[in-house]
Amino acid sequence: MDWAISISEPREWNFIGAIGTEDRSLSALRWVKDLGLVRSISMVQVDPMLGTRYFLKTQDRLVERMRQFRLLCAENSDVYQIELLAELHEIQAISDTLAKKGSSIILDISSLPKRFFFPMLRTLIKEVEVRDLILTYGCPRSYLDGAKLSEGAGKWDYLPGFLGKEFRSDVLVASVGFMVESLQDYLSSAEAHPAVQLLIPFPSSPTSVRRAWESIISLQSNRSGDKFVKHRIDANDMSMAFDRICSLSRSVESVAFAPFGPKPISAAMCLYAVQCESAVHYPQPESYHPDYSVGVASVSGKPFVNGYWIKHDGINLYSV
């Protein structure tokens, strides 16, 4: 992330991130503060649903993370609390407020659910007053193994605000990850797409690779070999994912997305969907395991936090 910031002239950044249960949720913020480039800090706390299995443990973890955040940022910071299954207009209201924070914004998606960072990223891309936009993503040391990372996923549905402009899309581009049961059910329906373009996160962490291929094996069971077209995409290479999506869409009228995989790949889907009004399908879970990921990965003694320039001096670097 420090390299990404250093390739342009110095700026004061308005940081937007999340108070989350994961250790990595404050990694990008700590790094930007250490660089002395923070103008303002805005954090979103996504509260769990009452009555779900991990409600109490999640609440305790959020209280502890908030304590750490207050020690790190005692001044010039705002926190916006919102429920996991909040309506789109509530998410949009926060997004609109955050888009007015300044002309240079860092959006950290490390601990933001896709239900939230997709509308936020769309708002920041479309806001002309946001001249510079960097996306950051902190990589965990490992993911929880041997347990489900989320529970209570809803039916196959549109991500709020991403209905698309066509009733049906020619191509479904899906990234595989830890939760594909809803995709499995959808592909078994009569109206499912005849062929699916699968973006497989590789290289990635050993846990992620194993779970991704388990998902692929599950999807392929009792289906013809030409049902899926597989494309390997580095789990952290958002640019590669975006280029692949553009190449897959050249000869078709419209594309729909199913972002089940890593967030950098999901963000590439969002960048394309915003510009082409593509449909995005995502069955929102009712709860996430508080130990969804463990620790923070490191590279050369530094936290493994990637930075992706999205807009620079008013120019969208990911234009279709």
C-alpha positions in Angstrom: 0.0 0.0 0.0 2.9 2.4 0.7 4.2 1.9 -2.8 0.7 2.6 -4.3 0.5 5.9 -2.4 4.1 6.9 -3.3 3.6 6.7 -7.1 1.7 10.0 -7.1 2.2 13.4 -5.5 1.5 13.5 -1.7 -2.1 14.1 -0.6 -4.1 14.2 2.6 -6.4 11.2 2.6 -9.9 10.8 4.0 -9.9 7.2 5.2 -13.1 5.0 5.2 -13.0 1.6 6.8 -14.9 -0.8 9.0 -14.9 -1.8 12.7 -14.9 -5.5 12.3 -14.4 -8.7 14.3 -11.3 -9.6 12.2 -7.8 -8.7 13.3 -7.1 -7.2 9.9 -9.9 -4.6 10.1 -7.6 -1.9 11.4 -4.4 -2.9 9.5 -4.8 -0.4 6.6 -5.8 2.4 8.9 -2.7 1.9 11.1 -0.5 1.9 8.1 -2.0 5.1 6.6 -1.7 6.8 10.0 1.9 5.7 10.3 2.6 7.4 6.9 1.1 10.7 8.4 -1.3 11.1 5.5 -4.7 11.0 7.2 -7.0 14.1 7.1 -10.2 12.4 8.4 -11.3 9.0 9.5 -14.7 7.4 9.0 -15.5 3.9 10.1 -18.6 1.8 9.6 -19.6 -0.7 12.2 -21.9 -3.4 10.8 -23.9 -4.8 13.8 -25.0 -8.5 13.9 -28.6 -9.6 13.8 -30.2 -10.3 17.2 -30.9 -14.0 17.8 -28.2 -15.4 15.4 -25.8 -18.0 16.7 -22.7 -15.7 17.0 -24.5 -12.5 18.1 -23.0 -12.3 21.6 -19.5 -13.2 20.6 -19.6 -10.8 17.6 -20.8 -8.0 19.9 -18.0 -8.7 22.4 -15.5 -8.7 19.5 -16.8 -5.4 18.1 -16.6 -3.7 21.6 -12.9 -4.8 21.8 -12.2 -3.6 18.3 -13.9 -0.3 19.0 -11.6 0.1 22.1 -8.6 -0.5 19.9 -9.8 2.0 17.4 -10.4 4.7 20.0 -6.9 4.3 21.3 -5.6 4.5 17.7 -7.8 7.5 16.7 -8.9 9.6 19.6 -9.7 12.6 17.4 -11.1 13.6 14.0 -13.0 10.4 13.5 -16.6 9.3 12.9 -18.3 6.0 13.4 -21.5 5.0 11.6 -23.4 2.0 13.0 -25.7 0.0 10.7 -27.3 -3.4 10.9 -26.2 -6.2 8.7 -29.5 -6.5 6.8 -30.1 -2.8 6.6 -32.1 -1.5 3.6 -30.4 0.0 0.6 -31.6 3.5 1.4 -29.8 3.3 4.8 -26.6 2.1 3.2 -26.9 4.8 0.5 -27.4 7.5 3.0 -24.1 6.6 4.7 -22.4 6.3 1.3 -23.6 9.8 0.2 -22.2 11.3 3.4 -18.9 9.6 3.1 -18.5 10.7 -0.5 -18.5 14.3 0.7 -15.6 13.8 3.0 -13.0 15.2 0.5 -11.5 14.9 -2.9 -9.0 12.2 -1.9 -10.5 9.0 -0.4 -9.2 5.6 0.7 -11.8 2.9 1.0 -10.7 -0.1 2.9 -12.8 -3.1 2.1 -11.0 -5.7 4.3 -13.9 -6.1 6.7 -16.8 -4.5 4.8 -19.4 -7.0 3.6 -20.1 -7.0 -0.1 -23.6 -5.8 0.6 -22.0 -2.5 1.9 -18.9 -1.9 -0.1 -20.6 -2.4 -3.5 -22.9 0.6 -3.1 -20.2 2.6 -1.4 -17.7 2.0 -4.2 -20.4 2.9 -6.8 -21.1 6.2 -5.0 -17.4 7.1 -4.8 -16.8 6.3 -8.4 -19.8 8.4 -9.6 -19.1 11.4 -7.2 -17.2 13.9 -9.4 -15.9 15.7 -6.3 -13.9 12.6 -5.5 -10.8 13.1 -7.6 -8.6 10.4 -6.1 -9.8 7.0 -4.9 -7.7 4.1 -3.6 -9.1 0.8 -2.5 -7.2 -1.1 0.2 -7.5 -4.7 1.2 -5.7 -6.4 4.1 -4.9 -10.1 3.7 -5.4 -12.3 6.8 -2.8 -14.8 8.0 -5.4 -17.6 7.6 -9.1 -18.2 7.3 -11.1 -20.2 9.8 -10.7 -23.9 8.9 -13.1 -26.7 9.6 -16.2 -24.5 10.2 -18.7 -22.6 8.1 -17.7 -18.9 7.7 -21.3 -17.7 7.4 -24.8 -18.9 8.1 -28.4 -18.3 7.0 -27.7 -17.2 3.4 -30.9 -16.0 1.8 -32.3 -17.1 -1.6 -30.6 -16.3 -4.8 -31.3 -12.7 -5.3 -29.9 -9.4 -6.5 -27.4 -7.4 -4.4 -29.3 -4.3 -3.3 -29.0 -1.6 -6.0 -27.5 -3.9 -8.6 -30.5 -5.2 -10.5 -29.0 -4.7 -14.0 -30.7 -3.3 -17.0 -31.6 -6.5 -18.7 -34.1 -9.2 -17.6 -31.6 -11.9 -18.5 -27.9 -11.7 -19.1 -26.0 -13.7 -21.7 -23.1 -14.6 -19.5 -22.8 -15.3 -15.8 -19.3 -14.6 -14.4 -18.9 -16.1 -10.9 -15.9 -16.1 -8.6 -15.7 -19.1 -6.3 -14.9 -19.0 -2.6 -16.3 -20.3 0.6 -20.1 -20.1 -0.1 -21.5 -21.5 -3.3 -24.6 -23.4 -2.0 -26.9 -20.8 -3.5 -25.1 -20.8 -6.8 -25.4 -24.6 -6.8 -29.2 -24.3 -6.3 -29.5 -21.6 -9.0 -27.6 -23.6 -11.6 -30.0 -26.5 -11.0 -33.0 -24.4 -12.0 -34.4 -24.5 -15.5 -33.6 -20.9 -16.2 -30.0 -21.1 -15.2 -27.3 -20.0 -17.7 -26.2 -22.7 -20.1 -22.5 -21.9 -19.4 -20.8 -20.1 -16.5 -17.4 -18.3 -16.5 -15.7 -19.2 -13.3 -12.9 -17.0 -11.9 -10.8 -19.2 -9.7 -8.6 -17.5 -7.1 -5.1 -18.9 -7.8 -2.5 -18.2 -6.5 -4.0 -17.7 -3.1 -3.6 -18.9 0.5 -3.6 -22.7 0.9 -6.9 -22.6 2.8 -8.5 -20.5 0.1 -7.2 -22.7 -2.7 -8.5 -25.9 -1.1 -11.9 -24.4 -0.3 -12.2 -22.9 -3.8 -11.5 -26.3 -5.5 -13.9 -28.0 -3.1 -16.6 -25.5 -4.3 -15.7 -26.3 -7.9 -16.0 -30.0 -7.4 -19.4 -29.5 -5.8 -20.6 -27.4 -8.7 -19.4 -29.8 -11.3 -21.1 -32.9 -9.7 -23.6 -34.4 -12.1 -23.1 -31.7 -14.7 -21.6 -31.8 -18.2 -18.0 -30.9 -18.6 -18.8 -27.8 -20.7 -21.0 -26.2 -18.1 -18.1 -24.2 -16.8 -15.2 -22.3 -18.3 -12.5 -21.9 -15.8 -10.1 -18.9 -15.5 -7.4 -18.6 -12.9 -7.0 -15.2 -11.4 -4.6 -14.1 -8.6 -6.7 -13.6 -5.6 -5.2 -10.2 -5.0 -4.9 -9.0 -8.6 -7.9 -6.7 -9.2 -6.5 -5.4 -12.5 -6.2 -8.9 -13.9 -9.7 -9.8 -12.8 -11.1 -6.6 -14.4 -9.2 -7.3 -17.7 -10.6 -10.8 -17.8 -14.1 -9.6 -17.2 -13.8 -7.1 -20.1 -12.5 -9.8 -22.4 -15.3 -12.2 -21.5 -17.9 -9.4 -22.2 -16.7 -8.3 -25.6 -18.9 -10.6 -27.7 -22.1 -10.6 -25.6 -24.9 -8.2 -24.9 -24.8 -8.2 -21.1 -23.0 -9.9 -18.2 -24.2 -10.8 -14.7 -22.0 -11.5 -11.7 -22.0 -13.7 -8.7 -19.2 -12.5 -6.4 -18.6 -15.5 -4.0 -14.8 -15.2 -4.1 -12.1 -12.9 -2.8 -12.9 -9.2 -2.4 -10.3 -7.8 -4.9 -12.0 -10.0 -7.6 -15.4 -8.9 -6.3 -14.4 -5.3 -6.5 -13.4 -5.8 -10.1 -16.9 -7.1 -10.8 -18.3 -4.0 -9.0 -16.2 -1.6 -11.1 -17.6 -3.2 -14.3 -21.2 -3.5 -13.1 -21.3 0.1 -12.1 -20.4 1.3 -15.6 -22.4 -1.2 -17.6 -25.4 -1.5 -15.3 -24.8 -5.2 -14.9 -26.8 -7.4 -12.5 -25.0 -8.7 -9.4 -26.4 -11.7 -7.5 -25.5 -12.4 -3.9 -27.5 -14.2 -1.3 -26.7 -12.3 1.9 -25.9 -14.4 5.0 -27.6 -13.6 8.3 -24.4 -13.9 10.2 -20.6 -14.2 9.8 -18.4 -16.2 12.1 -16.5 -13.7 14.3 -13.3 -15.6 13.5 -13.9 -15.5 9.8 -10.2 -14.8 9.4 -7.3 -15.0 11.9 -4.3 -12.6 12.2 -2.8 -10.4 9.5 -0.5 -11.7 6.8 2.9 -10.0 6.5 5.4 -9.3 3.7 9.0 -8.2 4.5 7.9 -7.4 8.1 5.0 -5.2 7.1 1.3 -6.0 7.1 0.1 -7.5 3.8 -2.2 -4.6 2.7 -2.7 -4.0 -1.0 -3.6 -0.6 -2.5 -5.4 -0.2 -5.8 -5.8 3.2 -7.5 -9.3 3.5 -8.9 -9.4 7.2 -9.7 -6.5 9.5 -10.1 -6.9 13.2 -10.6 -10.5 12.7 -11.8 -9.7 10.0 -14.2 -11.3 6.5 -13.8 -8.5 4.0 -14.3 -10.9 1.2 -14.7 -13.1 2.6 -17.5 -14.8 0.1 -19.8 
